[in-house]
Every structure is written in C-alpha cells, then in structure tokens.
Amino acid sequence: MSVQEDKMTNGEMEELIETFTPMIKKKLQNTVYQEREDLEQELYIKLIEKVDWLIYQEGPGFWEFIVEYMTKL
C-alpha cells in the first residue's frame, strides 16, 4: 500500500489474506472438524476488520502529541 492511498486495494487485501492463510489453517487443526469452516470464515472477517481499523485510525497531530507528552511529565 502506498503512502498516498487511504485504503488497501483488493489485490493487497488478497495478498494479506494469503499471507495469514497457512497460520490460520494450522491453528484450525485444533478445532472440531464440523466447526472449522465457520471459524475460518470468522477469522478472515476479523482479519479484514482489524486491517481496516488500523488503516483508518488517525494518529494525533503534532501539537496534540506535544501537549499530551508535556502533561505526562
């Protein structure tokens, strides 16, 4: 994802999902067979939700950061 873009493209999201797929599949082996598919879908949904949340989360501005830092001293 480039710095100037505000959101991930579909290709970037697919690449991220492919990166996490082996780990998710491995962890699903500890789950009852009948529930694996549902849990796998839920994990992908949560992954996408968290990525969206992190991308759109705004950090504090410079002066907000300075004021917060100074009040902690």
HTML snippet that shows the backbone in 3Dmol.js (N, CA, C, O; Angstrom):
<script src="https://3Dmol.org/build/3Dmol-min.js"></script>
<div id="view" style="width:600px;height:400px;position:relative"></div>
<script>
const pdb = `
ATOM      1  N   MET A   1       0.851  -1.172   0.000  1.00  0.00           N
ATOM      2  CA  MET A   1       0.000   0.000   0.000  1.00  0.00           C
ATOM      3  C   MET A   1       0.894   1.231   0.000  1.00  0.00           C
ATOM      4  O   MET A   1       1.817   1.331   0.807  1.00  0.00           O
ATOM      5  N   SER A   2       0.628   2.146  -0.882  1.00  0.00           N
ATOM      6  CA  SER A   2       1.438   3.350  -0.959  1.00  0.00           C
ATOM      7  C   SER A   2       1.004   4.343   0.108  1.00  0.00           C
ATOM      8  O   SER A   2      -0.103   4.263   0.641  1.00  0.00           O
ATOM      9  N   VAL A   3       1.891   5.275   0.407  1.00  0.00           N
ATOM     10  CA  VAL A   3       1.639   6.262   1.445  1.00  0.00           C
ATOM     11  C   VAL A   3       0.476   7.169   1.077  1.00  0.00           C
ATOM     12  O   VAL A   3      -0.248   7.627   1.962  1.00  0.00           O
ATOM     13  N   GLN A   4       0.283   7.437  -0.202  1.00  0.00           N
ATOM     14  CA  GLN A   4      -0.731   8.384  -0.634  1.00  0.00           C
ATOM     15  C   GLN A   4      -2.129   7.772  -0.695  1.00  0.00           C
ATOM     16  O   GLN A   4      -3.106   8.511  -0.819  1.00  0.00           O
ATOM     17  N   GLU A   5      -2.255   6.475  -0.615  1.00  0.00           N
ATOM     18  CA  GLU A   5      -3.566   5.832  -0.660  1.00  0.00           C
ATOM     19  C   GLU A   5      -4.157   5.774   0.737  1.00  0.00           C
ATOM     20  O   GLU A   5      -3.432   5.626   1.721  1.00  0.00           O
ATOM     21  N   ASP A   6      -5.472   5.889   0.823  1.00  0.00           N
ATOM     22  CA  ASP A   6      -6.142   5.817   2.111  1.00  0.00           C
ATOM     23  C   ASP A   6      -6.655   4.423   2.428  1.00  0.00           C
ATOM     24  O   ASP A   6      -6.988   4.137   3.578  1.00  0.00           O
ATOM     25  N   LYS A   7      -6.725   3.549   1.429  1.00  0.00           N
ATOM     26  CA  LYS A   7      -7.232   2.213   1.696  1.00  0.00           C
ATOM     27  C   LYS A   7      -6.483   1.194   0.854  1.00  0.00           C
ATOM     28  O   LYS A   7      -5.811   1.538  -0.119  1.00  0.00           O
ATOM     29  N   MET A   8      -6.611  -0.051   1.243  1.00  0.00           N
ATOM     30  CA  MET A   8      -5.944  -1.133   0.528  1.00  0.00           C
ATOM     31  C   MET A   8      -6.741  -1.489  -0.716  1.00  0.00           C
ATOM     32  O   MET A   8      -7.968  -1.394  -0.734  1.00  0.00           O
ATOM     33  N   THR A   9      -6.029  -1.899  -1.750  1.00  0.00           N
ATOM     34  CA  THR A   9      -6.705  -2.399  -2.937  1.00  0.00           C
ATOM     35  C   THR A   9      -7.120  -3.848  -2.679  1.00  0.00           C
ATOM     36  O   THR A   9      -6.654  -4.472  -1.725  1.00  0.00           O
ATOM     37  N   ASN A  10      -7.983  -4.369  -3.521  1.00  0.00           N
ATOM     38  CA  ASN A  10      -8.409  -5.766  -3.378  1.00  0.00           C
ATOM     39  C   ASN A  10      -7.224  -6.712  -3.484  1.00  0.00           C
ATOM     40  O   ASN A  10      -7.148  -7.705  -2.761  1.00  0.00           O
ATOM     41  N   GLY A  11      -6.300  -6.402  -4.388  1.00  0.00           N
ATOM     42  CA  GLY A  11      -5.123  -7.247  -4.549  1.00  0.00           C
ATOM     43  C   GLY A  11      -4.262  -7.272  -3.301  1.00  0.00           C
ATOM     44  O   GLY A  11      -3.744  -8.322  -2.919  1.00  0.00           O
ATOM     45  N   GLU A  12      -4.109  -6.126  -2.668  1.00  0.00           N
ATOM     46  CA  GLU A  12      -3.321  -6.064  -1.438  1.00  0.00           C
ATOM     47  C   GLU A  12      -4.004  -6.819  -0.306  1.00  0.00           C
ATOM     48  O   GLU A  12      -3.343  -7.480   0.495  1.00  0.00           O
ATOM     49  N   MET A  13      -5.317  -6.720  -0.244  1.00  0.00           N
ATOM     50  CA  MET A  13      -6.063  -7.446   0.791  1.00  0.00           C
ATOM     51  C   MET A  13      -5.952  -8.951   0.554  1.00  0.00           C
ATOM     52  O   MET A  13      -5.780  -9.713   1.505  1.00  0.00           O
ATOM     53  N   GLU A  14      -6.049  -9.386  -0.701  1.00  0.00           N
ATOM     54  CA  GLU A  14      -5.903 -10.808  -1.025  1.00  0.00           C
ATOM     55  C   GLU A  14      -4.510 -11.297  -0.652  1.00  0.00           C
ATOM     56  O   GLU A  14      -4.357 -12.403  -0.132  1.00  0.00           O
ATOM     57  N   GLU A  15      -3.501 -10.483  -0.913  1.00  0.00           N
ATOM     58  CA  GLU A  15      -2.124 -10.852  -0.575  1.00  0.00           C
ATOM     59  C   GLU A  15      -1.968 -11.007   0.938  1.00  0.00           C
ATOM     60  O   GLU A  15      -1.303 -11.931   1.406  1.00  0.00           O
ATOM     61  N   LEU A  16      -2.574 -10.111   1.688  1.00  0.00           N
ATOM     62  CA  LEU A  16      -2.519 -10.194   3.146  1.00  0.00           C
ATOM     63  C   LEU A  16      -3.206 -11.462   3.640  1.00  0.00           C
ATOM     64  O   LEU A  16      -2.689 -12.153   4.518  1.00  0.00           O
ATOM     65  N   ILE A  17      -4.364 -11.763   3.078  1.00  0.00           N
ATOM     66  CA  ILE A  17      -5.096 -12.973   3.466  1.00  0.00           C
ATOM     67  C   ILE A  17      -4.277 -14.215   3.131  1.00  0.00           C
ATOM     68  O   ILE A  17      -4.217 -15.150   3.930  1.00  0.00           O
ATOM     69  N   GLU A  18      -3.647 -14.235   1.960  1.00  0.00           N
ATOM     70  CA  GLU A  18      -2.810 -15.371   1.570  1.00  0.00           C
ATOM     71  C   GLU A  18      -1.633 -15.532   2.522  1.00  0.00           C
ATOM     72  O   GLU A  18      -1.194 -16.653   2.780  1.00  0.00           O
ATOM     73  N   THR A  19      -1.122 -14.433   3.041  1.00  0.00           N
ATOM     74  CA  THR A  19      -0.012 -14.486   3.986  1.00  0.00           C
ATOM     75  C   THR A  19      -0.434 -15.163   5.287  1.00  0.00           C
ATOM     76  O   THR A  19       0.335 -15.934   5.862  1.00  0.00           O
ATOM     77  N   PHE A  20      -1.639 -14.883   5.750  1.00  0.00           N
ATOM     78  CA  PHE A  20      -2.118 -15.435   7.013  1.00  0.00           C
ATOM     79  C   PHE A  20      -2.774 -16.805   6.867  1.00  0.00           C
ATOM     80  O   PHE A  20      -2.978 -17.487   7.871  1.00  0.00           O
ATOM     81  N   THR A  21      -3.107 -17.224   5.660  1.00  0.00           N
ATOM     82  CA  THR A  21      -3.821 -18.484   5.449  1.00  0.00           C
ATOM     83  C   THR A  21      -3.110 -19.698   6.037  1.00  0.00           C
ATOM     84  O   THR A  21      -3.765 -20.487   6.717  1.00  0.00           O
ATOM     85  N   PRO A  22      -1.799 -19.900   5.816  1.00  0.00           N
ATOM     86  CA  PRO A  22      -1.161 -21.094   6.401  1.00  0.00           C
ATOM     87  C   PRO A  22      -1.258 -21.131   7.928  1.00  0.00           C
ATOM     88  O   PRO A  22      -1.482 -22.194   8.508  1.00  0.00           O
ATOM     89  N   MET A  23      -1.094 -19.998   8.571  1.00  0.00           N
ATOM     90  CA  MET A  23      -1.180 -19.952  10.026  1.00  0.00           C
ATOM     91  C   MET A  23      -2.602 -20.268  10.495  1.00  0.00           C
ATOM     92  O   MET A  23      -2.794 -21.014  11.455  1.00  0.00           O
ATOM     93  N   ILE A  24      -3.586 -19.699   9.818  1.00  0.00           N
ATOM     94  CA  ILE A  24      -4.982 -19.946  10.184  1.00  0.00           C
ATOM     95  C   ILE A  24      -5.320 -21.422  10.005  1.00  0.00           C
ATOM     96  O   ILE A  24      -5.942 -22.024  10.880  1.00  0.00           O
ATOM     97  N   LYS A  25      -4.917 -22.011   8.878  1.00  0.00           N
ATOM     98  CA  LYS A  25      -5.193 -23.435   8.619  1.00  0.00           C
ATOM     99  C   LYS A  25      -4.552 -24.318   9.693  1.00  0.00           C
ATOM    100  O   LYS A  25      -5.157 -25.283  10.161  1.00  0.00           O
ATOM    101  N   LYS A  26      -3.323 -23.977  10.075  1.00  0.00           N
ATOM    102  CA  LYS A  26      -2.628 -24.772  11.083  1.00  0.00           C
ATOM    103  C   LYS A  26      -3.341 -24.691  12.427  1.00  0.00           C
ATOM    104  O   LYS A  26      -3.500 -25.704  13.109  1.00  0.00           O
ATOM    105  N   LYS A  27      -3.764 -23.509  12.805  1.00  0.00           N
ATOM    106  CA  LYS A  27      -4.455 -23.340  14.088  1.00  0.00           C
ATOM    107  C   LYS A  27      -5.833 -23.997  14.078  1.00  0.00           C
ATOM    108  O   LYS A  27      -6.320 -24.425  15.125  1.00  0.00           O
ATOM    109  N   LEU A  28      -6.457 -24.079  12.923  1.00  0.00           N
ATOM    110  CA  LEU A  28      -7.781 -24.701  12.822  1.00  0.00           C
ATOM    111  C   LEU A  28      -7.734 -26.207  13.061  1.00  0.00           C
ATOM    112  O   LEU A  28      -8.770 -26.818  13.323  1.00  0.00           O
ATOM    113  N   GLN A  29      -6.563 -26.810  12.977  1.00  0.00           N
ATOM    114  CA  GLN A  29      -6.451 -28.241  13.232  1.00  0.00           C
ATOM    115  C   GLN A  29      -6.791 -28.577  14.683  1.00  0.00           C
ATOM    116  O   GLN A  29      -7.103 -29.724  15.004  1.00  0.00           O
ATOM    117  N   ASN A  30      -6.728 -27.568  15.561  1.00  0.00           N
ATOM    118  CA  ASN A  30      -7.077 -27.771  16.970  1.00  0.00           C
ATOM    119  C   ASN A  30      -8.576 -27.636  17.214  1.00  0.00           C
ATOM    120  O   ASN A  30      -9.030 -27.722  18.355  1.00  0.00           O
ATOM    121  N   THR A  31      -9.339 -27.426  16.157  1.00  0.00           N
ATOM    122  CA  THR A  31     -10.781 -27.199  16.265  1.00  0.00           C
ATOM    123  C   THR A  31     -11.535 -28.431  15.764  1.00  0.00           C
ATOM    124  O   THR A  31     -11.042 -29.167  14.909  1.00  0.00           O
ATOM    125  N   VAL A  32     -12.717 -28.642  16.297  1.00  0.00           N
ATOM    126  CA  VAL A  32     -13.576 -29.738  15.860  1.00  0.00           C
ATOM    127  C   VAL A  32     -13.846 -29.571  14.363  1.00  0.00           C
ATOM    128  O   VAL A  32     -14.087 -28.460  13.890  1.00  0.00           O
ATOM    129  N   TYR A  33     -13.805 -30.675  13.627  1.00  0.00           N
ATOM    130  CA  TYR A  33     -13.922 -30.641  12.169  1.00  0.00           C
ATOM    131  C   TYR A  33     -15.180 -29.918  11.693  1.00  0.00           C
ATOM    132  O   TYR A  33     -15.132 -29.165  10.721  1.00  0.00           O
ATOM    133  N   GLN A  34     -16.297 -30.144  12.370  1.00  0.00           N
ATOM    134  CA  GLN A  34     -17.570 -29.566  11.937  1.00  0.00           C
ATOM    135  C   GLN A  34     -17.582 -28.033  12.047  1.00  0.00           C
ATOM    136  O   GLN A  34     -18.376 -27.374  11.376  1.00  0.00           O
ATOM    137  N   GLU A  35     -16.726 -27.477  12.869  1.00  0.00           N
ATOM    138  CA  GLU A  35     -16.732 -26.035  13.095  1.00  0.00           C
ATOM    139  C   GLU A  35     -15.601 -25.303  12.379  1.00  0.00           C
ATOM    140  O   GLU A  35     -15.543 -24.074  12.430  1.00  0.00           O
ATOM    141  N   ARG A  36     -14.722 -26.009  11.729  1.00  0.00           N
ATOM    142  CA  ARG A  36     -13.547 -25.389  11.111  1.00  0.00           C
ATOM    143  C   ARG A  36     -13.891 -24.363  10.043  1.00  0.00           C
ATOM    144  O   ARG A  36     -13.338 -23.263  10.036  1.00  0.00           O
ATOM    145  N   GLU A  37     -14.794 -24.711   9.147  1.00  0.00           N
ATOM    146  CA  GLU A  37     -15.110 -23.815   8.036  1.00  0.00           C
ATOM    147  C   GLU A  37     -15.715 -22.504   8.544  1.00  0.00           C
ATOM    148  O   GLU A  37     -15.356 -21.422   8.081  1.00  0.00           O
ATOM    149  N   ASP A  38     -16.637 -22.620   9.504  1.00  0.00           N
ATOM    150  CA  ASP A  38     -17.255 -21.417  10.071  1.00  0.00           C
ATOM    151  C   ASP A  38     -16.217 -20.554  10.783  1.00  0.00           C
ATOM    152  O   ASP A  38     -16.188 -19.334  10.620  1.00  0.00           O
ATOM    153  N   LEU A  39     -15.372 -21.201  11.570  1.00  0.00           N
ATOM    154  CA  LEU A  39     -14.351 -20.465  12.303  1.00  0.00           C
ATOM    155  C   LEU A  39     -13.354 -19.816  11.349  1.00  0.00           C
ATOM    156  O   LEU A  39     -12.913 -18.691  11.583  1.00  0.00           O
ATOM    157  N   GLU A  40     -12.999 -20.517  10.278  1.00  0.00           N
ATOM    158  CA  GLU A  40     -12.078 -19.957   9.290  1.00  0.00           C
ATOM    159  C   GLU A  40     -12.658 -18.680   8.678  1.00  0.00           C
ATOM    160  O   GLU A  40     -11.955 -17.680   8.535  1.00  0.00           O
ATOM    161  N   GLN A  41     -13.927 -18.719   8.322  1.00  0.00           N
ATOM    162  CA  GLN A  41     -14.571 -17.530   7.757  1.00  0.00           C
ATOM    163  C   GLN A  41     -14.594 -16.385   8.765  1.00  0.00           C
ATOM    164  O   GLN A  41     -14.349 -15.233   8.408  1.00  0.00           O
ATOM    165  N   GLU A  42     -14.886 -16.701  10.014  1.00  0.00           N
ATOM    166  CA  GLU A  42     -14.910 -15.668  11.055  1.00  0.00           C
ATOM    167  C   GLU A  42     -13.526 -15.052  11.257  1.00  0.00           C
ATOM    168  O   GLU A  42     -13.406 -13.845  11.468  1.00  0.00           O
ATOM    169  N   LEU A  43     -12.488 -15.876  11.194  1.00  0.00           N
ATOM    170  CA  LEU A  43     -11.127 -15.356  11.354  1.00  0.00           C
ATOM    171  C   LEU A  43     -10.750 -14.425  10.207  1.00  0.00           C
ATOM    172  O   LEU A  43     -10.100 -13.404  10.429  1.00  0.00           O
ATOM    173  N   TYR A  44     -11.149 -14.764   8.991  1.00  0.00           N
ATOM    174  CA  TYR A  44     -10.873 -13.882   7.857  1.00  0.00           C
ATOM    175  C   TYR A  44     -11.637 -12.561   7.985  1.00  0.00           C
ATOM    176  O   TYR A  44     -11.111 -11.498   7.656  1.00  0.00           O
ATOM    177  N   ILE A  45     -12.867 -12.639   8.460  1.00  0.00           N
ATOM    178  CA  ILE A  45     -13.655 -11.417   8.664  1.00  0.00           C
ATOM    179  C   ILE A  45     -12.981 -10.530   9.704  1.00  0.00           C
ATOM    180  O   ILE A  45     -12.854  -9.323   9.499  1.00  0.00           O
ATOM    181  N   LYS A  46     -12.549 -11.116  10.812  1.00  0.00           N
ATOM    182  CA  LYS A  46     -11.873 -10.341  11.860  1.00  0.00           C
ATOM    183  C   LYS A  46     -10.566  -9.750  11.352  1.00  0.00           C
ATOM    184  O   LYS A  46     -10.231  -8.613  11.685  1.00  0.00           O
ATOM    185  N   LEU A  47      -9.832 -10.499  10.559  1.00  0.00           N
ATOM    186  CA  LEU A  47      -8.582 -10.002   9.987  1.00  0.00           C
ATOM    187  C   LEU A  47      -8.843  -8.766   9.137  1.00  0.00           C
ATOM    188  O   LEU A  47      -8.136  -7.766   9.260  1.00  0.00           O
ATOM    189  N   ILE A  48      -9.839  -8.828   8.290  1.00  0.00           N
ATOM    190  CA  ILE A  48     -10.177  -7.694   7.422  1.00  0.00           C
ATOM    191  C   ILE A  48     -10.647  -6.505   8.253  1.00  0.00           C
ATOM    192  O   ILE A  48     -10.271  -5.367   7.971  1.00  0.00           O
ATOM    193  N   GLU A  49     -11.467  -6.755   9.277  1.00  0.00           N
ATOM    194  CA  GLU A  49     -11.942  -5.665  10.137  1.00  0.00           C
ATOM    195  C   GLU A  49     -10.782  -4.969  10.836  1.00  0.00           C
ATOM    196  O   GLU A  49     -10.747  -3.740  10.895  1.00  0.00           O
ATOM    197  N   LYS A  50      -9.841  -5.730  11.361  1.00  0.00           N
ATOM    198  CA  LYS A  50      -8.710  -5.138  12.079  1.00  0.00           C
ATOM    199  C   LYS A  50      -7.792  -4.372  11.138  1.00  0.00           C
ATOM    200  O   LYS A  50      -7.282  -3.312  11.501  1.00  0.00           O
ATOM    201  N   VAL A  51      -7.578  -4.887   9.947  1.00  0.00           N
ATOM    202  CA  VAL A  51      -6.751  -4.172   8.973  1.00  0.00           C
ATOM    203  C   VAL A  51      -7.407  -2.849   8.612  1.00  0.00           C
ATOM    204  O   VAL A  51      -6.734  -1.819   8.568  1.00  0.00           O
ATOM    205  N   ASP A  52      -8.707  -2.862   8.352  1.00  0.00           N
ATOM    206  CA  ASP A  52      -9.424  -1.617   8.056  1.00  0.00           C
ATOM    207  C   ASP A  52      -9.313  -0.638   9.212  1.00  0.00           C
ATOM    208  O   ASP A  52      -9.091   0.554   8.999  1.00  0.00           O
ATOM    209  N   TRP A  53      -9.466  -1.130  10.429  1.00  0.00           N
ATOM    210  CA  TRP A  53      -9.392  -0.266  11.601  1.00  0.00           C
ATOM    211  C   TRP A  53      -8.003   0.369  11.720  1.00  0.00           C
ATOM    212  O   TRP A  53      -7.889   1.562  12.000  1.00  0.00           O
ATOM    213  N   LEU A  54      -6.955  -0.420  11.510  1.00  0.00           N
ATOM    214  CA  LEU A  54      -5.599   0.114  11.619  1.00  0.00           C
ATOM    215  C   LEU A  54      -5.290   1.128  10.524  1.00  0.00           C
ATOM    216  O   LEU A  54      -4.597   2.115  10.769  1.00  0.00           O
ATOM    217  N   ILE A  55      -5.798   0.891   9.327  1.00  0.00           N
ATOM    218  CA  ILE A  55      -5.530   1.807   8.217  1.00  0.00           C
ATOM    219  C   ILE A  55      -6.208   3.145   8.442  1.00  0.00           C
ATOM    220  O   ILE A  55      -5.618   4.193   8.175  1.00  0.00           O
ATOM    221  N   TYR A  56      -7.430   3.122   8.927  1.00  0.00           N
ATOM    222  CA  TYR A  56      -8.193   4.360   9.062  1.00  0.00           C
ATOM    223  C   TYR A  56      -8.015   5.045  10.411  1.00  0.00           C
ATOM    224  O   TYR A  56      -8.571   6.120  10.637  1.00  0.00           O
ATOM    225  N   GLN A  57      -7.253   4.440  11.300  1.00  0.00           N
ATOM    226  CA  GLN A  57      -7.001   5.046  12.597  1.00  0.00           C
ATOM    227  C   GLN A  57      -6.089   6.255  12.406  1.00  0.00           C
ATOM    228  O   GLN A  57      -5.044   6.162  11.763  1.00  0.00           O
ATOM    229  N   GLU A  58      -6.492   7.370  12.964  1.00  0.00           N
ATOM    230  CA  GLU A  58      -5.688   8.579  12.829  1.00  0.00           C
ATOM    231  C   GLU A  58      -4.844   8.767  14.078  1.00  0.00           C
ATOM    232  O   GLU A  58      -5.323   8.611  15.201  1.00  0.00           O
ATOM    233  N   GLY A  59      -3.595   9.100  13.865  1.00  0.00           N
ATOM    234  CA  GLY A  59      -2.716   9.413  14.974  1.00  0.00           C
ATOM    235  C   GLY A  59      -2.907  10.859  15.392  1.00  0.00           C
ATOM    236  O   GLY A  59      -3.522  11.642  14.668  1.00  0.00           O
ATOM    237  N   PRO A  60      -2.388  11.216  16.551  1.00  0.00           N
ATOM    238  CA  PRO A  60      -2.536  12.605  16.987  1.00  0.00           C
ATOM    239  C   PRO A  60      -1.703  13.537  16.115  1.00  0.00           C
ATOM    240  O   PRO A  60      -0.678  13.141  15.560  1.00  0.00           O
ATOM    241  N   GLY A  61      -2.154  14.762  16.004  1.00  0.00           N
ATOM    242  CA  GLY A  61      -1.381  15.773  15.300  1.00  0.00           C
ATOM    243  C   GLY A  61      -0.152  16.143  16.116  1.00  0.00           C
ATOM    244  O   GLY A  61      -0.015  15.724  17.265  1.00  0.00           O
ATOM    245  N   PHE A  62       0.729  16.915  15.532  1.00  0.00           N
ATOM    246  CA  PHE A  62       1.978  17.280  16.206  1.00  0.00           C
ATOM    247  C   PHE A  62       1.706  17.970  17.535  1.00  0.00           C
ATOM    248  O   PHE A  62       2.263  17.580  18.561  1.00  0.00           O
ATOM    249  N   TRP A  63       0.856  18.990  17.527  1.00  0.00           N
ATOM    250  CA  TRP A  63       0.617  19.757  18.749  1.00  0.00           C
ATOM    251  C   TRP A  63      -0.157  18.938  19.775  1.00  0.00           C
ATOM    252  O   TRP A  63       0.073  19.079  20.975  1.00  0.00           O
ATOM    253  N   GLU A  64      -1.052  18.102  19.331  1.00  0.00           N
ATOM    254  CA  GLU A  64      -1.762  17.222  20.264  1.00  0.00           C
ATOM    255  C   GLU A  64      -0.779  16.293  20.965  1.00  0.00           C
ATOM    256  O   GLU A  64      -0.888  16.047  22.166  1.00  0.00           O
ATOM    257  N   PHE A  65       0.176  15.783  20.206  1.00  0.00           N
ATOM    258  CA  PHE A  65       1.192  14.905  20.766  1.00  0.00           C
ATOM    259  C   PHE A  65       2.039  15.651  21.787  1.00  0.00           C
ATOM    260  O   PHE A  65       2.298  15.130  22.872  1.00  0.00           O
ATOM    261  N   ILE A  66       2.477  16.867  21.453  1.00  0.00           N
ATOM    262  CA  ILE A  66       3.324  17.651  22.353  1.00  0.00           C
ATOM    263  C   ILE A  66       2.583  17.957  23.655  1.00  0.00           C
ATOM    264  O   ILE A  66       3.146  17.808  24.739  1.00  0.00           O
ATOM    265  N   VAL A  67       1.331  18.383  23.552  1.00  0.00           N
ATOM    266  CA  VAL A  67       0.550  18.702  24.754  1.00  0.00           C
ATOM    267  C   VAL A  67       0.385  17.460  25.623  1.00  0.00           C
ATOM    268  O   VAL A  67       0.549  17.531  26.841  1.00  0.00           O
ATOM    269  N   GLU A  68       0.067  16.338  25.017  1.00  0.00           N
ATOM    270  CA  GLU A  68      -0.103  15.098  25.775  1.00  0.00           C
ATOM    271  C   GLU A  68       1.208  14.675  26.423  1.00  0.00           C
ATOM    272  O   GLU A  68       1.224  14.235  27.573  1.00  0.00           O
ATOM    273  N   TYR A  69       2.298  14.809  25.692  1.00  0.00           N
ATOM    274  CA  TYR A  69       3.615  14.444  26.213  1.00  0.00           C
ATOM    275  C   TYR A  69       3.992  15.334  27.394  1.00  0.00           C
ATOM    276  O   TYR A  69       4.496  14.847  28.406  1.00  0.00           O
ATOM    277  N   MET A  70       3.748  16.637  27.263  1.00  0.00           N
ATOM    278  CA  MET A  70       4.115  17.587  28.316  1.00  0.00           C
ATOM    279  C   MET A  70       3.267  17.375  29.576  1.00  0.00           C
ATOM    280  O   MET A  70       3.763  17.579  30.684  1.00  0.00           O
ATOM    281  N   THR A  71       2.016  16.974  29.430  1.00  0.00           N
ATOM    282  CA  THR A  71       1.179  16.759  30.613  1.00  0.00           C
ATOM    283  C   THR A  71       1.572  15.486  31.357  1.00  0.00           C
ATOM    284  O   THR A  71       1.257  15.338  32.538  1.00  0.00           O
ATOM    285  N   LYS A  72       2.246  14.579  30.687  1.00  0.00           N
ATOM    286  CA  LYS A  72       2.684  13.342  31.339  1.00  0.00           C
ATOM    287  C   LYS A  72       3.969  13.535  32.128  1.00  0.00           C
ATOM    288  O   LYS A  72       4.295  12.714  32.984  1.00  0.00           O
ATOM    289  N   LEU A  73       4.698  14.599  31.856  1.00  0.00           N
ATOM    290  CA  LEU A  73       5.967  14.832  32.556  1.00  0.00           C
ATOM    291  C   LEU A  73       5.757  15.222  33.956  1.00  0.00           C
ATOM    292  O   LEU A  73       6.723  15.455  34.683  1.00  0.00           O
TER     293      LEU A  73
END
`;
const viewer = $3Dmol.createViewer("view");
viewer.addModel(pdb, "pdb");
viewer.setStyle({}, {cartoon: {color: "spectrum"}});
viewer.zoomTo();
viewer.render();
</script>
